[in-house]
Amino acid sequence: MMTTMAALLGALPLALGTGVGAELRRPLGITIVGGLILSQMLTLFTTPVVYIYMDRLQTGIENLRSRRRTTHVPAPAHSD
């Protein structure tokens, strides 16, 4: 987050600048700011989802392993 904010704040003068040659630099600044915001949002939303899916996969694998370890032993027959 801090790196993204530093880069974003560094690109703001390009995006908001006025003066001679600003019309050439402004699209670059807007692209940098937009790309940083988009990539940060995607990272903040996708990282927890990936961890949740990895946890579910691990739980599923553990369940499969525990099922293989336990074998069904038939109950002894009653002799009446």
KEKE-3310 file (N, C-alpha, C; in steps of 0.2 Angstrom, whole numbers, plus 5000, padded with zeros to 4 digits):
npx = (5004:5010:5020:5012:5005:5015:5020:5009:5006:5017:5015:5004:5007:5010:4998:4989:4995:4998:5003:5017:5018:5010:5000:5005:5011:5000:4991:5000:5002:4988:4986:4996:4991:4978:4981:4988:4979:4969:4976:4980:4967:4963:4972:4970:4957:4958:4969:4964:4954:4961:4969:4958:4953:4964:4965:4953:4956:4967:4960:4951:4960:4966:4955:4952:4964:4962:4951:4956:4964:4957:4949:4935:4930:4922:4908:4908:4900:4885:4883:4870)
npy = (4994:5006:5008:5009:5020:5030:5030:5034:5046:5053:5053:5061:5075:5074:5070:5081:5092:5108:5120:5123:5111:5102:5095:5085:5077:5074:5063:5052:5053:5051:5038:5031:5034:5029:5015:5011:5013:5003:4991:4990:4989:4977:4968:4969:4963:4951:4943:4939:4930:4920:4915:4909:4900:4891:4887:4880:4870:4863:4859:4850:4840:4835:4830:4819:4812:4808:4800:4789:4783:4778:4763:4753:4742:4728:4724:4711:4696:4691:4678:4668)
npz = (5000:5004:4995:4983:4985:4986:4973:4966:4972:4967:4954:4952:4950:4936:4931:4935:4931:4924:4911:4900:4888:4895:4890:4883:4893:4902:4898:4901:4915:4920:4915:4923:4936:4936:4932:4944:4954:4949:4949:4963:4969:4963:4968:4982:4982:4976:4982:4996:4991:4984:4995:5002:4993:4993:5006:5007:4997:5004:5015:5009:5004:5015:5021:5012:5014:5027:5026:5018:5027:5038:5039:5035:5047:5049:5060:5073:5071:5079:5090:5094)
capx = (5000:5014:5023:5007:5003:5021:5020:5003:5007:5023:5012:4999:5009:5009:4991:4986:4999:4997:5008:5019:5019:5006:4995:5009:5012:4994:4989:5004:5000:4982:4987:4999:4987:4973:4984:4990:4973:4966:4980:4979:4961:4963:4977:4966:4951:4960:4973:4961:4951:4966:4970:4952:4953:4970:4963:4948:4959:4971:4955:4949:4965:4966:4949:4953:4969:4959:4946:4960:4968:4952:4946:4929:4931:4915:4907:4908:4893:4882:4881:4865)
capy = (5000:5012:5009:5011:5027:5034:5031:5037:5054:5055:5054:5066:5081:5073:5070:5087:5098:5113:5124:5121:5104:5098:5091:5079:5073:5072:5056:5047:5054:5048:5031:5029:5034:5024:5008:5010:5012:4997:4985:4990:4986:4970:4965:4969:4959:4944:4940:4935:4925:4915:4911:4905:4894:4887:4884:4875:4864:4860:4855:4844:4835:4832:4825:4813:4808:4805:4794:4783:4780:4775:4758:4751:4736:4725:4722:4704:4693:4689:4671:4667)
capz = (5000:5004:4988:4978:4987:4985:4966:4964:4973:4963:4947:4952:4946:4929:4929:4936:4929:4919:4909:4893:4887:4900:4886:4882:4899:4906:4897:4905:4922:4921:4914:4929:4942:4935:4933:4951:4958:4947:4951:4970:4970:4961:4973:4988:4982:4974:4987:5001:4988:4983:5001:5004:4989:4994:5012:5005:4994:5009:5019:5005:5003:5022:5022:5008:5017:5033:5024:5016:5033:5041:5035:5038:5050:5050:5067:5074:5071:5086:5091:5099)
cpx = (5004:5017:5019:5006:5009:5021:5014:5003:5012:5020:5007:5001:5008:5002:4987:4989:4996:5003:5011:5021:5015:5002:4998:5010:5006:4992:4993:5003:4994:4982:4991:4995:4981:4975:4986:4984:4970:4970:4980:4973:4960:4967:4973:4960:4953:4964:4969:4957:4955:4968:4964:4952:4959:4968:4958:4951:4963:4966:4953:4954:4966:4960:4950:4958:4966:4954:4950:4963:4963:4949:4940:4930:4924:4914:4906:4901:4891:4881:4876:4864)
cpy = (5006:5013:5012:5019:5032:5035:5035:5045:5057:5056:5059:5073:5080:5073:5077:5093:5102:5116:5121:5114:5099:5093:5085:5074:5070:5065:5051:5047:5050:5041:5028:5028:5029:5017:5007:5008:5005:4991:4985:4987:4979:4966:4964:4964:4952:4940:4936:4929:4919:4911:4907:4899:4889:4883:4878:4869:4860:4856:4849:4839:4832:4828:4819:4809:4804:4799:4788:4780:4776:4769:4755:4743:4733:4723:4714:4702:4690:4681:4670:4660)
cpz = (5000:4998:4983:4979:4985:4977:4963:4966:4969:4956:4946:4949:4938:4927:4930:4934:4923:4916:4902:4893:4891:4896:4884:4887:4903:4905:4901:4912:4924:4920:4920:4935:4941:4935:4940:4955:4956:4950:4959:4972:4969:4966:4979:4988:4980:4979:4992:4997:4986:4989:5003:5000:4991:5001:5011:5002:4999:5013:5016:5005:5010:5023:5018:5011:5023:5031:5022:5022:5037:5037:5039:5041:5052:5057:5067:5074:5078:5085:5096:5100)
residu = (MET:MET:THR:THR:MET:ALA:ALA:LEU:LEU:GLY:ALA:LEU:PRO:LEU:ALA:LEU:GLY:THR:GLY:VAL:GLY:ALA:GLU:LEU:ARG:ARG:PRO:LEU:GLY:ILE:THR:ILE:VAL:GLY:GLY:LEU:ILE:LEU:SER:GLN:MET:LEU:THR:LEU:PHE:THR:THR:PRO:VAL:VAL:TYR:ILE:TYR:MET:ASP:ARG:LEU:GLN:THR:GLY:ILE:GLU:ASN:LEU:ARG:SER:ARG:ARG:ARG:THR:THR:HIS:VAL:PRO:ALA:PRO:ALA:HIS:SER:ASP)
# end
